[in-house]
Amino acid sequence: MQTLTLTALTLSLALLAGCEPQGPAADVEDHIDEVVQAGFNTEPSPNLPAEARPEPEVIEQQKKQHQQVVEQASQEAENRLADILEATQPAG
């Protein structure tokens, strides 16, 4: 019974892993890097008066901090996914 359950679970996971997402959000993951890079490369709004614009050094520092936060969150997500995958692997 246990091997049947394990086989069914493995088959289900394999089928789910091969499924392509559909609908309007199907290609979102393909563009995440583009969106993140575009966010890092934006210039301050030209409509702001000169006194209201942050210094270029401040902008660069904020970009670096933002990039670090994104990289840290990405690493945490990868670690969590690895933990989940490891926990779902059959003991061998």
C-alpha positions in Angstrom: 0.0 0.0 0.0 2.8 2.4 0.9 4.6 1.8 -2.5 1.3 2.5 -4.3 0.8 5.7 -2.4 4.4 6.7 -3.0 4.1 5.9 -6.7 0.9 7.9 -7.0 2.5 10.9 -5.2 5.6 10.8 -7.3 3.5 10.6 -10.5 1.4 13.5 -9.3 4.4 15.6 -8.5 6.0 14.8 -11.9 2.9 15.8 -13.7 2.6 19.0 -11.8 6.2 19.9 -12.4 5.6 19.5 -16.1 2.5 21.6 -16.3 2.9 25.0 -17.9 0.9 27.8 -16.2 -1.9 29.3 -18.3 -3.7 32.5 -18.4 -2.6 36.2 -18.1 0.1 35.4 -15.5 1.7 32.5 -17.4 4.7 34.5 -18.5 5.2 36.6 -15.4 8.3 34.7 -14.2 10.0 35.3 -17.6 9.9 39.0 -17.0 10.7 39.3 -13.3 14.4 40.0 -13.9 13.5 42.6 -16.5 11.2 44.4 -14.1 13.7 44.3 -11.3 16.5 45.7 -13.5 14.2 48.4 -14.9 13.4 49.4 -11.3 17.1 49.8 -10.6 17.7 51.8 -13.7 15.0 54.4 -13.3 15.9 58.0 -13.1 14.3 60.5 -10.6 11.2 62.2 -11.9 12.2 65.2 -14.0 9.1 67.1 -12.6 10.7 67.4 -9.2 12.4 70.7 -8.3 16.2 70.3 -7.9 15.9 70.8 -4.1 13.6 67.8 -3.8 15.8 65.3 -5.7 18.0 63.1 -3.7 21.8 63.1 -4.2 23.1 60.6 -6.7 25.1 58.9 -3.9 21.9 58.4 -2.0 20.2 56.9 -5.0 23.1 54.5 -5.6 23.1 53.5 -1.9 19.3 52.9 -2.0 19.7 50.8 -5.2 22.4 48.7 -3.6 20.3 48.2 -0.5 17.3 47.2 -2.6 19.4 44.8 -4.6 20.7 43.2 -1.4 17.2 42.8 0.0 16.0 41.2 -3.3 19.0 38.9 -3.4 18.5 37.9 0.3 14.8 37.2 -0.3 15.7 35.2 -3.4 18.3 33.1 -1.4 15.8 32.5 1.4 13.2 31.3 -1.1 15.7 29.0 -2.8 16.7 27.6 0.6 13.1 27.0 1.6 12.4 25.3 -1.7 15.4 23.1 -1.3 14.1 22.2 2.2 10.7 21.4 0.9 12.1 19.3 -2.0 14.4 17.4 0.5 11.5 16.7 2.8 9.4 15.3 0.0 12.1 13.1 -1.4 11.6 9.4 -0.6 14.1 8.0 1.9 16.6 5.9 0.0 
